[in-house]
Amino acid sequence: MNLLTKGCASFALLSLLLACDSNPDWEQNANDNGHTAPTLATANANKAFLDKRPFANKADFENARRGLIAQQENMIVPHMKEGTVWDMKAYEFIDKNGENAPDSVNPSLWRQAALNNIHGLFKVTEGIYQLRGFDLANMSIIESDNGWIIVDPLTSRETASNAFLFAQKHLGKKPVKAILFTHSHIDHFGGVQGVLQHLSDEEKQNMRIIAPEGFEEEATSENIIAGTAMVRRAGYMYGKALARDERGHVGTGLGKGPAFGTFGIQSPTDLISKTGTKLTVDGVPMIFQAVSGSEAPAEFTFYLPKHKAFCGAELLSNNMHNLYTLRGAKVRDARIWSGFIEEARTKFADTEVYFASHHWPMWGKENIDEYLSVQRDTYKFIHDQSVRMLNQGYTPNEIADSIQLPDALNQAFHNQGYYGTIKHNAKAVYQFYQGWFTGNPAKLDPLPEAQAAVRYMAMMGGVDSVLTQAQAQFDAAANESIDDSIKTYRWLAELLNHAVFAEPENNQTKALLAKVYDQLGYLAESAPWRDFYLTGAYELRHGAPDEGISPAMMKEVLLETPVEFFFDSMSVRLIAEKAEGVNTKVKITFSDLNESHLLTVNNSVFHHKKVPNNTAADATLVLTQPLFVDIIIGEAGLKDTLFSDDLSIEGSKLDLISFFGMLDQPEGKFNIVTP
Ligand SMILES: [Zn+2]
């Protein structure tokens, strides 16, 4: 750690003289990033949590270690360009059996983080292997008559390549006969090129790529319209800015972390649309279950009758999953989700080995049946009880505050809220049926946050007075009951958020709010909750990031994305004020695809449609799809390109420039914890 990166904390004396920009000074007990020590109240609450879960049951650790063939030492995977995509060593501060949680980590989350640290190549059963801990998700390998079937080739080219080569090293080189994408989320297909790059042309030509119906559309469109905000918020959800340490990120619950590497995609050769579809892939019989509309908009699970093995994809995982994912996404249907689990339980009742796209497997018919029943009932319980309460008139906050799993569903670890939580999932059920409005007219047209905050503070005697009282309450939390101290922190988060939004330059307020967020993060059993709180604290101390995530990392995926989707994403970037009074038609002709799209702006609205190539327009841009993608991701500047030979223009170049000048360029680094 050099002096420059150590920050203000080490310069206590200096910081008395010099304010550290507009960011708060750090406390004496703060670590290098400014995260404060756990309070006595937090330490006590975390210790008490040991009675809430069946910690004596070590079956998960046995299952997570069973069948280990080899472990990769020093697993640090570099990015193709610069930096690191994957670093398992960074998590070695977590003890192997997850028994020594520090006061700054909920012991149940610490245990889950220790389980997710167990990485390696494992034999699941005769003919089925898994690479776990090489990425957020698992890569599974099924031996077929003449080679391998790969299930879910991870998130990035870099991690997938590393995992695939590790498997070859220990299992021997076999031709790859098929790749399965179980669903349309990027941690299950984004690394496909990292496998394909090691295969011969002949292997690639004869390969089957099997995916659920709608896979390509969902995989390429899911993040395109609201993608900028989702990526920004994903930085919070996965603790992107946080150190990997006792006061930082310990894992995601679902696995370790996301792999921010080079993403790709490959078109499927076989699409699965119906439950019961049977395929024999290089001698391996498979029966598929279509579960689209549960965890992902396009997803399947499958059963291997010869192995009596069931792959639950991500319909099932060893944590409660998200009905609403905090990075921001459409809510999922808990009722359908639960129904699919029951369908799998009855349809594949002969299962003796269960494995999935995240976490460790499970063995034994009875264990698996019990597991599926508890998973099924967890989602159905949350659905039914949330709806029961909303029909009684309870609000989302009230439902979330009172809903609890019944004792019978609270005996296991695998349905606990390490990823989704019962609280935010209950709100998701409310949102699914009722939307954002509770029916209370006070909530119909409130002032925006900063305006309301100013008036709250004025009414309460000013920010300084609020700060004094808040500090007193924060200190008093140490003498409250565990439940009350947590409620005090929750209340102070709301109160101090008003204070920060009223006076965003007030460093004392930001420092106290950051301290409250630290405690709420340390208390959370859910990894995304922990990372949201701690990232909030981090940004109150350091400010929002200077740069958003570059869209260039998606280039390979964007090259496979139907061009219509880009135009959908352009229309949500139209700056209405700049388009006021504009009535213009621009045609884009893709010379390589031999297709044209007419983009019109009128009434401050952007429309697009595919048109015959000879359709008239005010200006026409002729270019290739790859060049178009380069412009979209910023690798080719529009103005430079417009005057180059790589494209041609009919009509006015200036019209084209002013057309594209009406489009917003969201940078993905907006403030969240400050106005
Ligand atoms: Zn996943």
Residues whose N, C-alpha, C, O or C-beta is under 5 A from the ligand:
A	BS01	ZN	A137 H185 D187 E314
